[in-house]
Amino acid sequence: MICIGLIVRLAEYLNTTGSARWQEFGITQNYFDRGGIFMGIMVCAPLLMVCLCMLIHMIREASNLLKDVTQMKHTAKSRQKAKKEEGKKKKDEKKNTGPRRSQRTNKKKD
């Protein structure tokens, strides 16, 4: 992207250089005008379209990654919550299933 940006930025300089040396390129007509329309249409426009497509793709990819991260956070929270509830249930079951102290003392007396 940086190289593309540099080429677009240097298009004016490249256009003036092409205007001065158009005969050395082996073309029969000077396409390099003062306004730089030739360089703008033939070089800069396609490069800028490629950059725009890359930007759209990167934004879409970042959006998808953000969705994935938030989904992972929610699943991690729900798993953690489920583990806590499971741990509480096990503790409650241990308390309820074990013999109580008063029952233990009554058995010893008999």
N, C-alpha and C positions, 0 to 999 in steps of 0.2 A: 504494500500500500504506500509505503514511503517513496519507493521508486516511481510509482505512478504519479504521486503528488509532485515529485520533483520534475518529471517530464511535463506535466501540465503547467507547472509554474514557469518552466524554462521555454515554453512554447513560443513566446514572443521573441526571445533571443534566437531560437532555432529558426523561426520564420525570417528574421532579418539576415541571418547567415545564409539561409536558402535563397533569399532574394538576391544576395550579392553573388552567389556561386551557382546559380541554377543551371548554367551551361556545363559545368563540370559534372553534373549528375547524369548527363546524357538525355535530358528531356528537350523537347522542341519548343516548349512554351514556358514562360515564367508564371507559375501558379502561386508563388509566394507574394501576395499583395501586402500593402502597408498595414492594413487593418488586422491581418493575421487570420482571415476567415478560412483560408485553406488549411492551415494548421489546426484551427479550432474544429473544423468539420472532420478532417481526415485523421487527426491524431487525438485531440483532446476529448471530443464527444464520445468515441468508443471507450476510451479509458475511464471517463467519468461514469458511463453506463455500467461498466464492470465494477467500479467502486460502489455505485449505488446498489447493485445486486449483492455484492459482498456485505455491505452494511445491513441490508434487509435480512440476509441469511444469518448474520451474527446476532441481530436483535431477536430473530425467531429462535435461534439456538439458546440464547440467554434466557428467553422466556420459558422455553421448555425445561431448562435446567432449574430455573427458579420454581417451577411447578413440581418438579421431582423432589427438590429439597424440602419444600413445604409438605409434600405428601409423606416423605420419610420422617419428618418431625412429628406429624400427626400419628403415624403408625408407631413410632417409638414411644410417644406419650401414652397411647392406648395400651401398648404392651406393658409399660411400666405400671400403669394403673391396674391392669389385670393381675399383674404379679403381686401388687400390694393387697388387692382384694383376696387373692388366693392365699396369701400368707396370713391374713386376718382370719379367714375361714378355717385354716388349719389350726391356728392357735385356739379359736373358739371350740373346734371339735375336740382338741386335746383336753381342754378344760371341762367340757361336758361329758366326755367318755371316761375319764379317769375316776376312781373311787374318791368320794369326798372324805374329808377328815372325820366327820361325825360317823360315817359308816364304818370307817376303819376302827375307831374306838369301840363301837358297839360289837364288832366281831371279836375283838380281843377279850371283852368281858364275858362273852358266852362261853 
